[in-house]
Every structure is written in C-alpha cells, then in structure tokens.
Amino acid sequence: MTRGTPQEDTGLVDILAYFDIISARDGAGLAAKTRAVDARRAEPGEVIETHIAGEGLETRSAPARPGDMVVRNRCEATGNEEFLLSADVFVRKYSGPTGVSAQEGWQEYSPVSEPVRFVYVPAMQAAFSFMAPWDEPMVARPGDIIAQDPADPSDTYRIARKAFDCTYEILDPAG
C-alpha cells in the first residue's frame, strides 16, 4: 500500500482519494477506448462475472435489469472478458450494431464514449481493493490502470493493464 493512501474502515481504498493522490504526484493521462466490442442483450437477473486471463475473477455484476447489455472485449490477452453495462451507460459508450449478427446474439458495436483520465497503479504498490461504481469490490494490481470519467469522477474503476493496452489508445500520456 502506498503510504498516505486513504482507506475506509472496511479496509477498502477510497478510490477517488487514491486517484487524486496518484494524479497529483505522477500526473493523469487521457485515453479513449477504440477497439470494437461484441455485445448482446442480458437476460433480466443474469449475473456476469468478469474474468481476466491469468488473473481470475475481476468483478461480479449486480443482477441485470431489462435492457442491460453484456459487453465482450475483443482482446485475446485477457480472454475476451465480459462485463455488464446498464442500458443507459451502454448507449452513451457504444454505437451500433455495426456488424452482422454473430452466434448467440452477439453483435459488433463501436466505442463512442468520451476519453477517460487515467493513472497507473505504481509497480511498487501492493494490490488493493476498492468499491467499484456498481457497488462490487475490485482489486487493482501493480501496473493496472485506474480510469476516471472526467465528467463524473464517481465513475472511477480499474482496467487490467492487458485490457487497457489492447482496447485503448493513449491520447495524452500520464506524467
């Protein structure tokens, strides 16, 4: 744990304070998701576990509501991980479908969301847990990315380094 990293009584790091500390010390970069994804409509009540190849479980979603979408990154290095997005977040972040329907209801969508601010979890930092915006714990590891929506700082979350390298383009490097 980086000295001075705020923690809540639960032992979880306050990710907003963490982001502020790291960005003040090392600078924050700007990146945009550029790689197309596959998506399908979630079944109401469906729970999606996001697994990163070589790391295991990253997070577990709340039960899907009508209209929510399951998104699958196109990144072999991460095992093409899946995650759940609410209907309103999905339409802000993706456009489409842009391709032909694939098997099992998957279709191609293109990212359209605004760039995110990001910081790197320092290499000497121990892994730590924090509460993701969807109220599930996430673990951040050395070298990972902590991303933040500039228009909504409460939307701050982890991106596995392999997923970031595979699906994002750096517009302005950190530091």
Rosetta constraint file for C-alpha pairs under 8 A:
AtomPair CA 1 CA 5 HARMONIC 6.97 0.50
AtomPair CA 1 CA 125 HARMONIC 5.53 0.50
AtomPair CA 1 CA 126 HARMONIC 5.08 0.50
AtomPair CA 1 CA 127 HARMONIC 7.34 0.50
AtomPair CA 1 CA 128 HARMONIC 7.13 0.50
AtomPair CA 2 CA 125 HARMONIC 5.86 0.50
AtomPair CA 2 CA 126 HARMONIC 7.57 0.50
AtomPair CA 5 CA 13 HARMONIC 7.11 0.50
AtomPair CA 5 CA 14 HARMONIC 7.94 0.50
AtomPair CA 5 CA 17 HARMONIC 7.58 0.50
AtomPair CA 5 CA 18 HARMONIC 5.94 0.50
AtomPair CA 5 CA 21 HARMONIC 7.63 0.50
AtomPair CA 6 CA 13 HARMONIC 5.89 0.50
AtomPair CA 6 CA 14 HARMONIC 5.69 0.50
AtomPair CA 6 CA 17 HARMONIC 6.48 0.50
AtomPair CA 6 CA 18 HARMONIC 6.68 0.50
AtomPair CA 7 CA 11 HARMONIC 5.80 0.50
AtomPair CA 7 CA 12 HARMONIC 5.54 0.50
AtomPair CA 7 CA 13 HARMONIC 4.23 0.50
AtomPair CA 7 CA 14 HARMONIC 5.43 0.50
AtomPair CA 8 CA 12 HARMONIC 5.51 0.50
AtomPair CA 8 CA 13 HARMONIC 6.09 0.50
AtomPair CA 8 CA 14 HARMONIC 6.25 0.50
AtomPair CA 11 CA 129 HARMONIC 7.88 0.50
AtomPair CA 12 CA 128 HARMONIC 7.44 0.50
AtomPair CA 12 CA 129 HARMONIC 5.31 0.50
AtomPair CA 12 CA 130 HARMONIC 4.72 0.50
AtomPair CA 12 CA 131 HARMONIC 6.95 0.50
AtomPair CA 13 CA 18 HARMONIC 7.23 0.50
AtomPair CA 13 CA 128 HARMONIC 6.98 0.50
AtomPair CA 13 CA 129 HARMONIC 6.10 0.50
AtomPair CA 13 CA 130 HARMONIC 4.91 0.50
AtomPair CA 13 CA 131 HARMONIC 7.79 0.50
AtomPair CA 14 CA 18 HARMONIC 6.17 0.50
AtomPair CA 14 CA 130 HARMONIC 6.45 0.50
AtomPair CA 14 CA 131 HARMONIC 7.80 0.50
AtomPair CA 15 CA 19 HARMONIC 6.00 0.50
AtomPair CA 15 CA 130 HARMONIC 6.12 0.50
AtomPair CA 15 CA 131 HARMONIC 7.47 0.50
AtomPair CA 15 CA 156 HARMONIC 7.12 0.50
AtomPair CA 15 CA 157 HARMONIC 7.97 0.50
AtomPair CA 16 CA 20 HARMONIC 6.31 0.50
AtomPair CA 16 CA 153 HARMONIC 7.34 0.50
AtomPair CA 16 CA 154 HARMONIC 7.11 0.50
AtomPair CA 16 CA 156 HARMONIC 6.98 0.50
AtomPair CA 17 CA 21 HARMONIC 6.19 0.50
AtomPair CA 18 CA 22 HARMONIC 6.19 0.50
AtomPair CA 19 CA 23 HARMONIC 5.91 0.50
AtomPair CA 19 CA 119 HARMONIC 7.12 0.50
AtomPair CA 19 CA 146 HARMONIC 7.19 0.50
AtomPair CA 20 CA 24 HARMONIC 5.95 0.50
AtomPair CA 21 CA 25 HARMONIC 6.21 0.50
AtomPair CA 22 CA 26 HARMONIC 5.70 0.50
AtomPair CA 22 CA 27 HARMONIC 7.02 0.50
AtomPair CA 22 CA 28 HARMONIC 7.90 0.50
AtomPair CA 22 CA 119 HARMONIC 6.82 0.50
AtomPair CA 23 CA 27 HARMONIC 4.25 0.50
AtomPair CA 23 CA 28 HARMONIC 4.84 0.50
AtomPair CA 23 CA 119 HARMONIC 6.31 0.50
AtomPair CA 24 CA 28 HARMONIC 7.84 0.50
AtomPair CA 26 CA 119 HARMONIC 7.84 0.50
AtomPair CA 26 CA 174 HARMONIC 7.01 0.50
AtomPair CA 26 CA 175 HARMONIC 5.09 0.50
AtomPair CA 27 CA 119 HARMONIC 7.23 0.50
AtomPair CA 27 CA 174 HARMONIC 5.21 0.50
AtomPair CA 27 CA 175 HARMONIC 4.24 0.50
AtomPair CA 28 CA 117 HARMONIC 6.06 0.50
AtomPair CA 28 CA 118 HARMONIC 5.35 0.50
AtomPair CA 28 CA 119 HARMONIC 5.16 0.50
AtomPair CA 28 CA 173 HARMONIC 7.42 0.50
AtomPair CA 28 CA 174 HARMONIC 4.51 0.50
AtomPair CA 28 CA 175 HARMONIC 6.27 0.50
AtomPair CA 29 CA 117 HARMONIC 5.49 0.50
AtomPair CA 29 CA 118 HARMONIC 5.11 0.50
AtomPair CA 29 CA 119 HARMONIC 6.41 0.50
AtomPair CA 29 CA 170 HARMONIC 7.55 0.50
AtomPair CA 29 CA 171 HARMONIC 7.62 0.50
AtomPair CA 29 CA 172 HARMONIC 5.23 0.50
AtomPair CA 29 CA 173 HARMONIC 4.54 0.50
AtomPair CA 29 CA 174 HARMONIC 3.70 0.50
AtomPair CA 29 CA 175 HARMONIC 7.02 0.50
AtomPair CA 30 CA 115 HARMONIC 6.22 0.50
AtomPair CA 30 CA 116 HARMONIC 5.62 0.50
AtomPair CA 30 CA 117 HARMONIC 4.60 0.50
AtomPair CA 30 CA 118 HARMONIC 6.04 0.50
AtomPair CA 30 CA 170 HARMONIC 6.17 0.50
AtomPair CA 30 CA 171 HARMONIC 5.41 0.50
AtomPair CA 30 CA 172 HARMONIC 4.91 0.50
AtomPair CA 30 CA 173 HARMONIC 6.44 0.50
AtomPair CA 30 CA 174 HARMONIC 7.30 0.50
AtomPair CA 31 CA 115 HARMONIC 5.24 0.50
AtomPair CA 31 CA 116 HARMONIC 5.48 0.50
AtomPair CA 31 CA 117 HARMONIC 6.55 0.50
AtomPair CA 31 CA 118 HARMONIC 7.15 0.50
AtomPair CA 31 CA 168 HARMONIC 6.31 0.50
AtomPair CA 31 CA 169 HARMONIC 5.50 0.50
AtomPair CA 31 CA 170 HARMONIC 4.28 0.50
AtomPair CA 31 CA 171 HARMONIC 5.05 0.50
AtomPair CA 31 CA 172 HARMONIC 6.78 0.50
AtomPair CA 32 CA 113 HARMONIC 7.57 0.50
AtomPair CA 32 CA 114 HARMONIC 6.79 0.50
AtomPair CA 32 CA 115 HARMONIC 4.34 0.50
AtomPair CA 32 CA 116 HARMONIC 6.25 0.50
AtomPair CA 32 CA 168 HARMONIC 5.39 0.50
AtomPair CA 32 CA 169 HARMONIC 5.43 0.50
AtomPair CA 32 CA 170 HARMONIC 6.61 0.50
AtomPair CA 32 CA 171 HARMONIC 7.05 0.50
AtomPair CA 33 CA 111 HARMONIC 6.21 0.50
AtomPair CA 33 CA 112 HARMONIC 7.95 0.50
AtomPair CA 33 CA 113 HARMONIC 7.57 0.50
AtomPair CA 33 CA 115 HARMONIC 7.31 0.50
AtomPair CA 33 CA 167 HARMONIC 5.68 0.50
AtomPair CA 33 CA 168 HARMONIC 4.13 0.50
AtomPair CA 33 CA 169 HARMONIC 6.25 0.50
AtomPair CA 34 CA 110 HARMONIC 7.57 0.50
AtomPair CA 34 CA 111 HARMONIC 6.01 0.50
AtomPair CA 34 CA 167 HARMONIC 5.98 0.50
AtomPair CA 34 CA 168 HARMONIC 5.48 0.50
AtomPair CA 34 CA 169 HARMONIC 6.34 0.50
AtomPair CA 35 CA 74 HARMONIC 7.38 0.50
AtomPair CA 35 CA 110 HARMONIC 7.08 0.50
AtomPair CA 35 CA 111 HARMONIC 6.97 0.50
AtomPair CA 35 CA 166 HARMONIC 7.78 0.50
AtomPair CA 35 CA 167 HARMONIC 4.94 0.50
AtomPair CA 35 CA 168 HARMONIC 6.88 0.50
AtomPair CA 36 CA 73 HARMONIC 7.58 0.50
AtomPair CA 36 CA 74 HARMONIC 7.05 0.50
AtomPair CA 36 CA 108 HARMONIC 6.61 0.50
AtomPair CA 36 CA 109 HARMONIC 5.70 0.50
AtomPair CA 36 CA 110 HARMONIC 4.62 0.50
AtomPair CA 36 CA 111 HARMONIC 6.26 0.50
AtomPair CA 37 CA 71 HARMONIC 6.68 0.50
AtomPair CA 37 CA 72 HARMONIC 5.78 0.50
AtomPair CA 37 CA 73 HARMONIC 5.02 0.50
AtomPair CA 37 CA 74 HARMONIC 5.73 0.50
AtomPair CA 37 CA 108 HARMONIC 5.70 0.50
AtomPair CA 37 CA 109 HARMONIC 5.45 0.50
AtomPair CA 37 CA 110 HARMONIC 6.46 0.50
AtomPair CA 37 CA 111 HARMONIC 7.66 0.50
AtomPair CA 38 CA 71 HARMONIC 5.87 0.50
AtomPair CA 38 CA 72 HARMONIC 5.10 0.50
AtomPair CA 38 CA 73 HARMONIC 6.61 0.50
AtomPair CA 38 CA 74 HARMONIC 7.28 0.50
AtomPair CA 38 CA 106 HARMONIC 5.71 0.50
AtomPair CA 38 CA 107 HARMONIC 5.20 0.50
AtomPair CA 38 CA 108 HARMONIC 4.53 0.50
AtomPair CA 38 CA 109 HARMONIC 6.05 0.50
AtomPair CA 39 CA 69 HARMONIC 6.48 0.50
AtomPair CA 39 CA 70 HARMONIC 5.48 0.50
AtomPair CA 39 CA 71 HARMONIC 4.40 0.50
AtomPair CA 39 CA 72 HARMONIC 5.99 0.50
AtomPair CA 39 CA 105 HARMONIC 7.99 0.50
AtomPair CA 39 CA 106 HARMONIC 5.16 0.50
AtomPair CA 39 CA 107 HARMONIC 5.41 0.50
AtomPair CA 39 CA 108 HARMONIC 6.42 0.50
AtomPair CA 39 CA 109 HARMONIC 6.86 0.50
AtomPair CA 40 CA 69 HARMONIC 5.66 0.50
AtomPair CA 40 CA 70 HARMONIC 5.40 0.50
AtomPair CA 40 CA 71 HARMONIC 6.79 0.50
AtomPair CA 40 CA 105 HARMONIC 5.62 0.50
AtomPair CA 40 CA 106 HARMONIC 4.78 0.50
AtomPair CA 40 CA 107 HARMONIC 6.44 0.50
AtomPair CA 41 CA 67 HARMONIC 6.55 0.50
AtomPair CA 41 CA 68 HARMONIC 6.17 0.50
AtomPair CA 41 CA 69 HARMONIC 4.57 0.50
AtomPair CA 41 CA 70 HARMONIC 6.15 0.50
AtomPair CA 41 CA 105 HARMONIC 7.68 0.50
AtomPair CA 42 CA 46 HARMONIC 6.51 0.50
AtomPair CA 42 CA 64 HARMONIC 6.40 0.50
AtomPair CA 42 CA 65 HARMONIC 7.83 0.50
AtomPair CA 42 CA 66 HARMONIC 7.50 0.50
AtomPair CA 42 CA 67 HARMONIC 7.04 0.50
AtomPair CA 42 CA 68 HARMONIC 5.54 0.50
AtomPair CA 42 CA 69 HARMONIC 5.01 0.50
AtomPair CA 42 CA 70 HARMONIC 5.59 0.50
AtomPair CA 42 CA 84 HARMONIC 7.88 0.50
AtomPair CA 43 CA 64 HARMONIC 6.63 0.50
AtomPair CA 43 CA 65 HARMONIC 7.63 0.50
AtomPair CA 43 CA 66 HARMONIC 7.17 0.50
AtomPair CA 43 CA 68 HARMONIC 7.98 0.50
AtomPair CA 44 CA 63 HARMONIC 7.07 0.50
AtomPair CA 44 CA 64 HARMONIC 4.93 0.50
AtomPair CA 44 CA 65 HARMONIC 4.83 0.50
AtomPair CA 44 CA 66 HARMONIC 5.27 0.50
AtomPair CA 44 CA 68 HARMONIC 7.88 0.50
AtomPair CA 45 CA 63 HARMONIC 4.44 0.50
AtomPair CA 45 CA 64 HARMONIC 4.73 0.50
AtomPair CA 45 CA 65 HARMONIC 6.31 0.50
AtomPair CA 46 CA 63 HARMONIC 5.26 0.50
AtomPair CA 46 CA 64 HARMONIC 5.14 0.50
AtomPair CA 47 CA 60 HARMONIC 7.00 0.50
AtomPair CA 47 CA 61 HARMONIC 5.54 0.50
AtomPair CA 47 CA 62 HARMONIC 6.08 0.50
AtomPair CA 47 CA 63 HARMONIC 4.85 0.50
AtomPair CA 47 CA 64 HARMONIC 6.29 0.50
AtomPair CA 48 CA 60 HARMONIC 5.84 0.50
AtomPair CA 48 CA 61 HARMONIC 5.30 0.50
AtomPair CA 48 CA 62 HARMONIC 7.84 0.50
AtomPair CA 48 CA 63 HARMONIC 7.90 0.50
AtomPair CA 48 CA 70 HARMONIC 7.70 0.50
AtomPair CA 48 CA 82 HARMONIC 7.22 0.50
AtomPair CA 48 CA 83 HARMONIC 6.07 0.50
AtomPair CA 48 CA 84 HARMONIC 6.19 0.50
AtomPair CA 49 CA 57 HARMONIC 6.85 0.50
AtomPair CA 49 CA 58 HARMONIC 7.53 0.50
AtomPair CA 49 CA 59 HARMONIC 5.93 0.50
AtomPair CA 49 CA 60 HARMONIC 4.37 0.50
AtomPair CA 49 CA 61 HARMONIC 6.35 0.50
AtomPair CA 49 CA 82 HARMONIC 7.36 0.50
AtomPair CA 49 CA 83 HARMONIC 6.95 0.50
AtomPair CA 50 CA 57 HARMONIC 5.89 0.50
AtomPair CA 50 CA 58 HARMONIC 5.40 0.50
AtomPair CA 50 CA 59 HARMONIC 5.34 0.50
AtomPair CA 50 CA 60 HARMONIC 6.20 0.50
AtomPair CA 50 CA 81 HARMONIC 5.90 0.50
AtomPair CA 50 CA 82 HARMONIC 5.40 0.50
AtomPair CA 50 CA 83 HARMONIC 5.56 0.50
AtomPair CA 51 CA 55 HARMONIC 7.36 0.50
AtomPair CA 51 CA 56 HARMONIC 5.11 0.50
AtomPair CA 51 CA 57 HARMONIC 4.39 0.50
AtomPair CA 51 CA 58 HARMONIC 5.47 0.50
AtomPair CA 51 CA 59 HARMONIC 7.44 0.50
AtomPair CA 51 CA 79 HARMONIC 7.71 0.50
AtomPair CA 51 CA 81 HARMONIC 5.81 0.50
AtomPair CA 51 CA 82 HARMONIC 7.38 0.50
AtomPair CA 52 CA 56 HARMONIC 5.37 0.50
AtomPair CA 52 CA 57 HARMONIC 6.48 0.50
AtomPair CA 52 CA 58 HARMONIC 6.47 0.50
AtomPair CA 52 CA 78 HARMONIC 5.00 0.50
AtomPair CA 52 CA 79 HARMONIC 6.18 0.50
AtomPair CA 52 CA 80 HARMONIC 7.98 0.50
AtomPair CA 52 CA 81 HARMONIC 6.01 0.50
AtomPair CA 52 CA 160 HARMONIC 7.73 0.50
AtomPair CA 53 CA 77 HARMONIC 6.88 0.50
AtomPair CA 53 CA 78 HARMONIC 4.69 0.50
AtomPair CA 53 CA 79 HARMONIC 5.01 0.50
AtomPair CA 53 CA 81 HARMONIC 7.96 0.50
AtomPair CA 54 CA 78 HARMONIC 7.67 0.50
AtomPair CA 58 CA 138 HARMONIC 6.23 0.50
AtomPair CA 58 CA 139 HARMONIC 6.78 0.50
AtomPair CA 59 CA 136 HARMONIC 6.72 0.50
AtomPair CA 59 CA 137 HARMONIC 6.73 0.50
AtomPair CA 59 CA 138 HARMONIC 5.80 0.50
AtomPair CA 60 CA 136 HARMONIC 6.73 0.50
AtomPair CA 61 CA 83 HARMONIC 7.48 0.50
AtomPair CA 61 CA 84 HARMONIC 6.42 0.50
AtomPair CA 61 CA 134 HARMONIC 7.41 0.50
AtomPair CA 61 CA 136 HARMONIC 7.07 0.50
AtomPair CA 62 CA 134 HARMONIC 7.47 0.50
AtomPair CA 62 CA 136 HARMONIC 7.88 0.50
AtomPair CA 64 CA 68 HARMONIC 5.97 0.50
AtomPair CA 64 CA 84 HARMONIC 7.48 0.50
AtomPair CA 64 CA 86 HARMONIC 7.67 0.50
AtomPair CA 65 CA 86 HARMONIC 7.52 0.50
AtomPair CA 67 CA 86 HARMONIC 7.23 0.50
AtomPair CA 67 CA 87 HARMONIC 5.17 0.50
AtomPair CA 68 CA 84 HARMONIC 7.08 0.50
AtomPair CA 68 CA 85 HARMONIC 5.87 0.50
AtomPair CA 68 CA 86 HARMONIC 4.49 0.50
AtomPair CA 68 CA 87 HARMONIC 4.41 0.50
AtomPair CA 68 CA 90 HARMONIC 7.71 0.50
AtomPair CA 69 CA 84 HARMONIC 5.82 0.50
AtomPair CA 69 CA 85 HARMONIC 5.37 0.50
AtomPair CA 69 CA 86 HARMONIC 6.37 0.50
AtomPair CA 69 CA 87 HARMONIC 6.31 0.50
AtomPair CA 69 CA 90 HARMONIC 6.88 0.50
AtomPair CA 70 CA 82 HARMONIC 6.60 0.50
AtomPair CA 70 CA 83 HARMONIC 5.69 0.50
AtomPair CA 70 CA 84 HARMONIC 4.58 0.50
AtomPair CA 70 CA 85 HARMONIC 6.36 0.50
AtomPair CA 71 CA 82 HARMONIC 5.42 0.50
AtomPair CA 71 CA 83 HARMONIC 5.36 0.50
AtomPair CA 71 CA 84 HARMONIC 6.13 0.50
AtomPair CA 71 CA 85 HARMONIC 7.17 0.50
AtomPair CA 72 CA 80 HARMONIC 6.00 0.50
AtomPair CA 72 CA 81 HARMONIC 5.64 0.50
AtomPair CA 72 CA 82 HARMONIC 4.26 0.50
AtomPair CA 72 CA 83 HARMONIC 6.60 0.50
AtomPair CA 73 CA 80 HARMONIC 5.05 0.50
AtomPair CA 73 CA 81 HARMONIC 5.73 0.50
AtomPair CA 73 CA 82 HARMONIC 6.46 0.50
AtomPair CA 73 CA 167 HARMONIC 7.64 0.50
AtomPair CA 74 CA 80 HARMONIC 5.26 0.50
AtomPair CA 74 CA 81 HARMONIC 7.96 0.50
AtomPair CA 74 CA 167 HARMONIC 7.71 0.50
AtomPair CA 75 CA 79 HARMONIC 6.45 0.50
AtomPair CA 75 CA 80 HARMONIC 4.87 0.50
AtomPair CA 75 CA 81 HARMONIC 7.65 0.50
AtomPair CA 75 CA 163 HARMONIC 6.77 0.50
AtomPair CA 75 CA 166 HARMONIC 6.02 0.50
AtomPair CA 75 CA 167 HARMONIC 7.24 0.50
AtomPair CA 76 CA 80 HARMONIC 5.45 0.50
AtomPair CA 77 CA 162 HARMONIC 6.39 0.50
AtomPair CA 77 CA 163 HARMONIC 7.46 0.50
AtomPair CA 77 CA 166 HARMONIC 7.78 0.50
AtomPair CA 78 CA 162 HARMONIC 6.28 0.50
AtomPair CA 78 CA 163 HARMONIC 6.13 0.50
AtomPair CA 85 CA 89 HARMONIC 6.18 0.50
AtomPair CA 85 CA 90 HARMONIC 5.71 0.50
AtomPair CA 86 CA 90 HARMONIC 6.06 0.50
AtomPair CA 87 CA 91 HARMONIC 6.43 0.50
AtomPair CA 88 CA 92 HARMONIC 6.55 0.50
AtomPair CA 89 CA 93 HARMONIC 6.25 0.50
AtomPair CA 90 CA 94 HARMONIC 5.85 0.50
AtomPair CA 91 CA 95 HARMONIC 6.69 0.50
AtomPair CA 92 CA 112 HARMONIC 7.23 0.50
AtomPair CA 92 CA 113 HARMONIC 6.16 0.50
AtomPair CA 93 CA 111 HARMONIC 5.69 0.50
AtomPair CA 93 CA 112 HARMONIC 5.20 0.50
AtomPair CA 93 CA 113 HARMONIC 4.27 0.50
AtomPair CA 93 CA 114 HARMONIC 7.85 0.50
AtomPair CA 94 CA 109 HARMONIC 5.99 0.50
AtomPair CA 94 CA 110 HARMONIC 5.36 0.50
AtomPair CA 94 CA 111 HARMONIC 4.41 0.50
AtomPair CA 94 CA 112 HARMONIC 5.16 0.50
AtomPair CA 94 CA 113 HARMONIC 6.76 0.50
AtomPair CA 95 CA 109 HARMONIC 5.56 0.50
AtomPair CA 95 CA 110 HARMONIC 5.33 0.50
AtomPair CA 95 CA 111 HARMONIC 6.45 0.50
AtomPair CA 95 CA 112 HARMONIC 6.45 0.50
AtomPair CA 96 CA 108 HARMONIC 7.04 0.50
AtomPair CA 96 CA 109 HARMONIC 4.81 0.50
AtomPair CA 96 CA 110 HARMONIC 6.45 0.50
AtomPair CA 97 CA 107 HARMONIC 5.98 0.50
AtomPair CA 97 CA 108 HARMONIC 5.42 0.50
AtomPair CA 97 CA 109 HARMONIC 4.91 0.50
AtomPair CA 97 CA 110 HARMONIC 7.75 0.50
AtomPair CA 98 CA 107 HARMONIC 7.59 0.50
AtomPair CA 98 CA 108 HARMONIC 5.47 0.50
AtomPair CA 98 CA 109 HARMONIC 5.44 0.50
AtomPair CA 98 CA 110 HARMONIC 6.95 0.50
AtomPair CA 99 CA 107 HARMONIC 6.33 0.50
AtomPair CA 99 CA 108 HARMONIC 5.06 0.50
AtomPair CA 99 CA 109 HARMONIC 7.35 0.50
AtomPair CA 100 CA 107 HARMONIC 6.49 0.50
AtomPair CA 100 CA 108 HARMONIC 7.25 0.50
AtomPair CA 101 CA 105 HARMONIC 6.53 0.50
AtomPair CA 101 CA 106 HARMONIC 6.13 0.50
AtomPair CA 101 CA 107 HARMONIC 4.83 0.50
AtomPair CA 101 CA 108 HARMONIC 7.50 0.50
AtomPair CA 102 CA 106 HARMONIC 5.18 0.50
AtomPair CA 102 CA 107 HARMONIC 5.79 0.50
AtomPair CA 115 CA 149 HARMONIC 7.52 0.50
AtomPair CA 115 CA 150 HARMONIC 7.98 0.50
AtomPair CA 116 CA 147 HARMONIC 6.08 0.50
AtomPair CA 116 CA 148 HARMONIC 5.50 0.50
AtomPair CA 116 CA 149 HARMONIC 5.02 0.50
AtomPair CA 116 CA 150 HARMONIC 6.21 0.50
AtomPair CA 117 CA 147 HARMONIC 5.69 0.50
AtomPair CA 117 CA 148 HARMONIC 5.15 0.50
AtomPair CA 117 CA 149 HARMONIC 6.40 0.50
AtomPair CA 117 CA 150 HARMONIC 6.26 0.50
AtomPair CA 118 CA 145 HARMONIC 6.38 0.50
AtomPair CA 118 CA 146 HARMONIC 5.55 0.50
AtomPair CA 118 CA 147 HARMONIC 4.38 0.50
AtomPair CA 118 CA 148 HARMONIC 6.17 0.50
AtomPair CA 118 CA 174 HARMONIC 7.24 0.50
AtomPair CA 119 CA 145 HARMONIC 5.74 0.50
AtomPair CA 119 CA 146 HARMONIC 5.41 0.50
AtomPair CA 119 CA 147 HARMONIC 6.71 0.50
AtomPair CA 119 CA 174 HARMONIC 6.47 0.50
AtomPair CA 120 CA 142 HARMONIC 7.94 0.50
AtomPair CA 120 CA 143 HARMONIC 5.83 0.50
AtomPair CA 120 CA 144 HARMONIC 5.79 0.50
AtomPair CA 120 CA 145 HARMONIC 4.74 0.50
AtomPair CA 120 CA 146 HARMONIC 6.33 0.50
AtomPair CA 120 CA 174 HARMONIC 7.98 0.50
AtomPair CA 121 CA 125 HARMONIC 6.68 0.50
AtomPair CA 121 CA 140 HARMONIC 7.42 0.50
AtomPair CA 121 CA 141 HARMONIC 6.78 0.50
AtomPair CA 121 CA 142 HARMONIC 5.16 0.50
AtomPair CA 121 CA 143 HARMONIC 5.08 0.50
AtomPair CA 121 CA 144 HARMONIC 5.34 0.50
AtomPair CA 121 CA 145 HARMONIC 6.06 0.50
AtomPair CA 121 CA 146 HARMONIC 6.97 0.50
AtomPair CA 122 CA 142 HARMONIC 5.58 0.50
AtomPair CA 122 CA 143 HARMONIC 5.96 0.50
AtomPair CA 123 CA 142 HARMONIC 4.69 0.50
AtomPair CA 123 CA 143 HARMONIC 5.53 0.50
AtomPair CA 124 CA 142 HARMONIC 6.78 0.50
AtomPair CA 125 CA 141 HARMONIC 7.60 0.50
AtomPair CA 125 CA 142 HARMONIC 5.64 0.50
AtomPair CA 126 CA 141 HARMONIC 6.80 0.50
AtomPair CA 126 CA 142 HARMONIC 6.53 0.50
AtomPair CA 127 CA 139 HARMONIC 6.71 0.50
AtomPair CA 127 CA 140 HARMONIC 5.52 0.50
AtomPair CA 127 CA 141 HARMONIC 4.37 0.50
AtomPair CA 127 CA 142 HARMONIC 6.29 0.50
AtomPair CA 128 CA 139 HARMONIC 5.55 0.50
AtomPair CA 128 CA 140 HARMONIC 5.48 0.50
AtomPair CA 128 CA 141 HARMONIC 6.78 0.50
AtomPair CA 129 CA 137 HARMONIC 6.41 0.50
AtomPair CA 129 CA 138 HARMONIC 5.47 0.50
AtomPair CA 129 CA 139 HARMONIC 4.36 0.50
AtomPair CA 129 CA 140 HARMONIC 6.24 0.50
AtomPair CA 130 CA 137 HARMONIC 5.53 0.50
AtomPair CA 130 CA 138 HARMONIC 5.51 0.50
AtomPair CA 130 CA 139 HARMONIC 6.56 0.50
AtomPair CA 130 CA 140 HARMONIC 7.91 0.50
AtomPair CA 131 CA 135 HARMONIC 5.80 0.50
AtomPair CA 131 CA 136 HARMONIC 5.60 0.50
AtomPair CA 131 CA 137 HARMONIC 4.44 0.50
AtomPair CA 131 CA 138 HARMONIC 6.08 0.50
AtomPair CA 132 CA 136 HARMONIC 5.42 0.50
AtomPair CA 132 CA 137 HARMONIC 5.78 0.50
AtomPair CA 132 CA 138 HARMONIC 6.04 0.50
AtomPair CA 132 CA 156 HARMONIC 7.10 0.50
AtomPair CA 132 CA 157 HARMONIC 5.76 0.50
AtomPair CA 133 CA 154 HARMONIC 6.82 0.50
AtomPair CA 133 CA 155 HARMONIC 5.72 0.50
AtomPair CA 133 CA 156 HARMONIC 6.70 0.50
AtomPair CA 133 CA 157 HARMONIC 7.02 0.50
AtomPair CA 138 CA 158 HARMONIC 7.25 0.50
AtomPair CA 139 CA 158 HARMONIC 7.68 0.50
AtomPair CA 140 CA 144 HARMONIC 6.31 0.50
AtomPair CA 140 CA 145 HARMONIC 7.95 0.50
AtomPair CA 140 CA 146 HARMONIC 7.93 0.50
AtomPair CA 140 CA 158 HARMONIC 6.22 0.50
AtomPair CA 140 CA 160 HARMONIC 7.82 0.50
AtomPair CA 143 CA 161 HARMONIC 6.26 0.50
AtomPair CA 144 CA 158 HARMONIC 7.00 0.50
AtomPair CA 144 CA 159 HARMONIC 6.25 0.50
AtomPair CA 144 CA 160 HARMONIC 5.10 0.50
AtomPair CA 144 CA 161 HARMONIC 4.52 0.50
AtomPair CA 145 CA 158 HARMONIC 5.69 0.50
AtomPair CA 145 CA 159 HARMONIC 5.08 0.50
AtomPair CA 145 CA 160 HARMONIC 6.30 0.50
AtomPair CA 145 CA 161 HARMONIC 5.97 0.50
AtomPair CA 145 CA 164 HARMONIC 7.25 0.50
AtomPair CA 146 CA 156 HARMONIC 6.85 0.50
AtomPair CA 146 CA 157 HARMONIC 5.61 0.50
AtomPair CA 146 CA 158 HARMONIC 4.60 0.50
AtomPair CA 146 CA 159 HARMONIC 6.23 0.50
AtomPair CA 147 CA 156 HARMONIC 5.52 0.50
AtomPair CA 147 CA 157 HARMONIC 5.47 0.50
AtomPair CA 147 CA 158 HARMONIC 6.16 0.50
AtomPair CA 147 CA 159 HARMONIC 6.92 0.50
AtomPair CA 148 CA 152 HARMONIC 7.57 0.50
AtomPair CA 148 CA 153 HARMONIC 5.78 0.50
AtomPair CA 148 CA 154 HARMONIC 7.67 0.50
AtomPair CA 148 CA 155 HARMONIC 5.79 0.50
AtomPair CA 148 CA 156 HARMONIC 4.27 0.50
AtomPair CA 148 CA 157 HARMONIC 6.64 0.50
AtomPair CA 149 CA 153 HARMONIC 5.53 0.50
AtomPair CA 149 CA 154 HARMONIC 7.75 0.50
AtomPair CA 149 CA 155 HARMONIC 5.65 0.50
AtomPair CA 149 CA 156 HARMONIC 6.60 0.50
AtomPair CA 159 CA 163 HARMONIC 6.45 0.50
AtomPair CA 159 CA 164 HARMONIC 6.02 0.50
AtomPair CA 160 CA 164 HARMONIC 6.22 0.50
AtomPair CA 161 CA 165 HARMONIC 6.10 0.50
AtomPair CA 162 CA 166 HARMONIC 6.14 0.50
AtomPair CA 163 CA 167 HARMONIC 5.95 0.50
AtomPair CA 163 CA 168 HARMONIC 7.92 0.50
AtomPair CA 164 CA 168 HARMONIC 5.30 0.50
AtomPair CA 165 CA 169 HARMONIC 7.68 0.50
